[in-house]
């Protein structure tokens, strides 16, 4: 690997314009492909194979006219009026919605009495869409919005919820992200004291993000891209892109200050720091790619797109930076440092390992050497305090119930709850298959019952009366199943929605008494799916429960079960990689336990701020989005291992050179800590910039990663790690001889 990187560094340094031209060709091609194939991402998520997803497919096959997606338009009369005062306006609204492209069916509250509240002040217009939530055309969303806006007149309030809200696209980057990059540039300026050197990491990171996102959108015609996916790729690409370049530039400048000429320094920097960058990036790529193991498509796409962007960041760092070094020349260092470079080059290259004992980094390491126990105990106490809220962690998905109070979807949710009950926001769709045919005796009894109805309840038109009788007979068994379900204590009402021509298949709409997130609603879904209950209620027919509420519960359950498996896999991977890299048992155990502490702290802070609403950062506190824990653990694992590699590799190198276990901690800490602190500071600023993103999921993920990196770098790696290694002494580097012989030889030391 190092010989290969040497060749890359030499070629890039000798042919800078050729390398930059190749980079320009690649990114131009990807941007063109993205512009040609780009499809707007959505907020919707689905997991094939779950019962709710199977139910949607079944409903689409059996009843294609029913549509796939759905939306709700909620009408609210002012205090002094009822909706009867707006009947003409409401009829016009439903007619206009019917003409919107992509709208399959519109059900007026005048045709569905249960969609009008008892006080006639709130009504629901149900809109069935031709496409499911992942494929709704923007023209459909815009058309519905236009109709709604035109009819908000004369005091009539109209709010929206459902799939047309979830399909709203978000900006990938905003002002906060730009501020984060500017702050990162400030950290780089403080680190390098050179605008040229500070600008290089930002440029390489932007190149990586541009290529990664352009490549993602170039495939958007064949991939269903969630709106969080490009933001995640941008977040990681910016952070690691800046950090990887920082490591290589720092090593390049150190070689110059040691007397190496510019070409030699560039090649050595790519060979040594570049090798560590490739190894560190590999851990991130493996952790993110491993998201495919949970077999959830949107998570797989998220993981692979982010992994590709991280890989691009590493590749660009080792291939483009030497070209930048050649073009920058002496501007890579400040004028003050240039004098030292010239003086050192006059004497020739001389590696040095001595540390300036007056620098803060040496004094920091010396403090830990004197007080190792305190360096471990105090950070752990802080971590435990921040992590405590994790015991209240509740997982969920973004829904109208937890939207900001100022949004249309939240107003629609509140109006439905007030007018009809919370359960109307959690409608369950039950697809009923293979009902027994209606017997002749049942038909006769049903028709006789209709004939004996009071005249006032019969249609005047004989043909209409006959049609209604036939429909009534067809629905006999479906209605009977609905009546049995209605008797359950958590059910508010059941409406037979539609029936097949042969009367064998149908759809029931079940309205629970409780809200979508309520445990009773979840229990009702499980009760409807219970085979024993189905046998009792459906007389041999099969019930499949679907709808948005069932989808959310299924996704939450699937992701919650995937978290421990993924976390176990990531922890096992970290142990294996670190044992191979450092030929030690204690170092991997310490690193992995430190990573677990960082994860617990990250989620503790996330619960306090985004679930409980502390600090006011969240506009709509609520359950933590179900896939954030998996993403957070995977991403933080990669970043934590980066800092572990770059810090411990210096300690390892000093130990191999001197054999003094305790003093090597101070020397290695002094050499590596400045770069780790700068890198972590950049990570924190970049991630924190995403807290202002308009996508609430991206906000929470940016905050979680900012806290996770802050804790992992500044408490775990800069205090606990050197403290443990000081107490362990030479035992930190012990490994059984038989295991040492089995492991492959991998060198991640800087030299």
Secondary structure by P-SEA (a helix, b strand, c coil): caaaaaaaaaaaaacaaaaaaaaaaaaaaaaaaaaabbbbbbcbbbbcccaaaaaaaaaaaacccccccbbbbbbbbccccccccaaaaaaaaaaaaaacccccbbbbcccccccccccccbbbbbbbbccccccccaaaaaaaaaaaaaaccccbbbbbbccccccbbbbcccaaaaaaaaaaaaaaaaacccccccaaaaaaaaaaaaaaaaaaaaaccccccccaaaaaaaaaaaaaaaaaaaaaaaaaaaaaaacccaaaaaaaaaaaaaaaaaaaaaaaaaaaaaccccccaaaaaaaaaaaaaaaaaaaaaaccaaaaaaaaccccccaaaaaaaaaaaaacbbbbcccccccaaaaaaaaaaaccccccaaaaaaaaaaacccccbbbbcccccccccccaaaaaaaaaaacccccccbbbbbbbcccccccaaaaaaaaaaaaacccccccccaaaaaaaaaaaaaaaaaaaaaaaaaaccccccccccccccccccbbbbbbbccccccaaaaaaaaaaacaaaaaaccccbbbbbbcaaaaaaaaaaaaaaaaaaaaaaaaaaaaaaaaaacccaaaaaaaaaaaaaaaaaaaaaaaaccccccccccccccccccaaaaaaaaaaaaaaaaaaaaaaaaaaaaaaacccaaaaaaaaaaacaaaaaaaaaaaaaaaaaacccccaaaaaaaaaaaaaaaaacccccccaaaaaaaaaccccccccaaaaaaccccccccc
